[in-house]
Amino acid sequence: MSLSTVCPQCGAPVAAGITECKYCGEKIQVAAPPVQPQNQQPVQPQYQQPIQPVQQVYVQPNAYQATGINPAWPVKSKVAAGLLAIFLGGLGIHKFYLGQVGMGILYLLFCWTYIPVVIGFIEGIIYLCSNDHNFQVKHQVRLQ
């Protein structure tokens, strides 16, 4: 005789399968083991759509996505920009050549201080020493 529950009225231990407490006479409800259905398919809720397999779509990148160089950018020369910066950098001619009109005007406004001359000389050396891809992406131009 194994003890599995207690009487809800008096708290005395009650043996498994007994329907009435032997001390106080209280009716004890025997919990039936849960019945598991056999061979039943799980029911899918009606609000869910059936799962469809994912189709792989390959999109080939165009030249702009692969290299970062837009074919709509203007065609310029890196050597010309570097030489303009070295020799006429104080006037900002290299900035006008690369399409940076605002910076070119700023160089013209401060040309009397000789600061744009120094900066233009340094920029010319940087233009000539940089690789082609970095120059094109930084200045948004295509090389000849």
C-alpha positions as CSV (number, residue, x, y, z in Angstrom):
1,M,0.0,0.0,0.0
2,S,1.7,3.2,-1.1
3,L,0.8,6.7,0.1
4,S,0.2,9.1,-2.7
5,T,-2.2,11.8,-1.4
6,V,-3.6,13.3,1.7
7,C,-7.2,13.9,2.8
8,P,-8.4,17.4,2.0
9,Q,-10.5,17.5,5.2
10,C,-8.3,16.1,7.9
11,G,-4.9,15.8,6.2
12,A,-4.5,12.1,6.9
13,P,-2.5,10.1,4.5
14,V,-4.7,8.2,2.0
15,A,-3.7,5.2,0.0
16,A,-3.8,5.2,-3.8
17,G,-7.1,4.1,-5.2
18,I,-9.2,4.8,-2.1
19,T,-12.3,6.9,-2.7
20,E,-13.1,7.7,1.0
21,C,-10.9,8.8,3.9
22,K,-10.9,6.0,6.6
23,Y,-10.5,8.6,9.4
24,C,-13.1,11.3,8.6
25,G,-15.2,9.8,5.8
26,E,-14.5,12.6,3.3
27,K,-14.9,11.7,-0.3
28,I,-11.7,11.8,-2.2
29,Q,-11.6,12.4,-5.9
30,V,-9.2,10.1,-7.7
31,A,-7.4,11.9,-10.4
32,A,-7.5,9.8,-13.6
33,P,-4.3,9.7,-15.6
34,P,-4.4,12.0,-18.6
35,V,-5.5,10.1,-21.7
36,Q,-3.2,10.7,-24.6
37,P,-4.8,10.4,-28.0
38,Q,-3.2,8.0,-30.4
39,N,-2.6,8.5,-34.1
40,Q,-3.9,12.0,-34.3
41,Q,-2.3,14.6,-36.4
42,P,-1.5,17.9,-34.7
43,V,-4.1,20.5,-35.5
44,Q,-2.7,23.6,-37.2
45,P,-4.4,26.8,-36.2
46,Q,-6.5,28.3,-38.9
47,Y,-4.9,31.7,-38.7
48,Q,-1.5,30.4,-39.7
49,Q,-0.5,30.1,-43.3
50,P,1.3,26.9,-44.3
51,I,5.0,27.2,-44.4
52,Q,6.4,27.6,-47.9
53,P,10.0,26.8,-48.8
54,V,12.2,29.8,-49.3
55,Q,13.3,30.4,-52.9
56,Q,16.9,31.6,-53.3
57,V,17.1,34.6,-55.7
58,Y,20.6,35.6,-56.8
59,V,20.9,39.2,-57.9
60,Q,24.1,40.0,-59.8
61,P,25.6,43.3,-58.6
62,N,26.2,45.9,-61.2
63,A,29.5,47.6,-61.7
64,Y,28.7,50.5,-59.3
65,Q,27.8,48.1,-56.4
66,A,30.9,46.0,-57.0
67,T,33.5,48.8,-57.2
68,G,31.8,51.8,-55.6
69,I,32.4,53.9,-58.7
70,N,29.3,55.5,-60.3
71,P,29.5,55.5,-64.1
72,A,27.6,58.9,-64.0
73,W,30.5,60.7,-62.4
74,P,32.5,63.1,-64.6
75,V,35.8,61.8,-66.1
76,K,38.9,63.6,-64.8
77,S,42.6,63.1,-64.7
78,K,44.4,62.4,-61.4
79,V,47.7,63.8,-62.7
80,A,46.1,67.0,-63.9
81,A,44.4,67.5,-60.5
82,G,47.7,66.8,-58.7
83,L,49.7,69.3,-60.9
84,L,47.0,71.9,-60.6
85,A,47.1,71.6,-56.8
86,I,50.9,71.8,-56.7
87,F,51.3,74.8,-59.0
88,L,48.0,76.7,-58.7
89,G,46.7,75.3,-55.4
90,G,46.9,78.8,-53.8
91,L,44.0,79.9,-56.0
92,G,42.0,76.7,-55.6
93,I,42.1,75.8,-59.3
94,H,42.4,72.1,-58.5
95,K,39.2,72.3,-56.4
96,F,37.3,73.9,-59.3
97,Y,38.7,71.2,-61.6
98,L,37.4,68.4,-59.4
99,G,33.9,70.1,-59.1
100,Q,34.2,71.3,-55.6
101,V,33.3,74.9,-56.3
102,G,32.6,75.9,-52.7
103,M,36.1,74.9,-51.6
104,G,37.6,76.6,-54.7
105,I,35.9,79.9,-53.7
106,L,37.2,79.4,-50.1
107,Y,40.7,79.0,-51.4
108,L,40.3,82.2,-53.5
109,L,39.1,84.1,-50.5
110,F,42.1,83.2,-48.4
111,C,44.8,83.1,-51.1
112,W,46.3,86.3,-49.7
113,T,47.3,84.4,-46.5
114,Y,49.4,81.8,-48.3
115,I,47.7,79.1,-46.3
116,P,45.9,77.7,-49.4
117,V,49.3,77.5,-51.1
118,V,50.7,75.2,-48.5
119,I,47.5,73.1,-48.3
120,G,47.3,72.9,-52.1
121,F,50.9,71.7,-52.4
122,I,50.2,69.0,-49.8
123,E,47.0,68.0,-51.6
124,G,48.8,67.8,-54.9
125,I,51.3,65.3,-53.5
126,I,48.5,63.3,-51.9
127,Y,46.6,63.2,-55.2
128,L,49.6,61.9,-57.1
129,C,50.5,59.3,-54.4
130,S,47.0,57.9,-53.8
131,N,45.8,54.8,-55.7
132,D,43.3,55.2,-58.5
133,H,40.3,53.6,-56.7
134,N,40.6,55.7,-53.6
135,F,41.0,58.9,-55.6
136,Q,37.9,58.1,-57.7
137,V,35.7,57.3,-54.7
138,K,36.9,60.2,-52.5
139,H,36.4,62.8,-55.2
140,Q,33.5,61.1,-57.0
141,V,35.2,61.2,-60.4
142,R,36.1,58.6,-63.0
143,L,39.7,58.5,-64.2
144,Q,40.6,58.8,-67.9
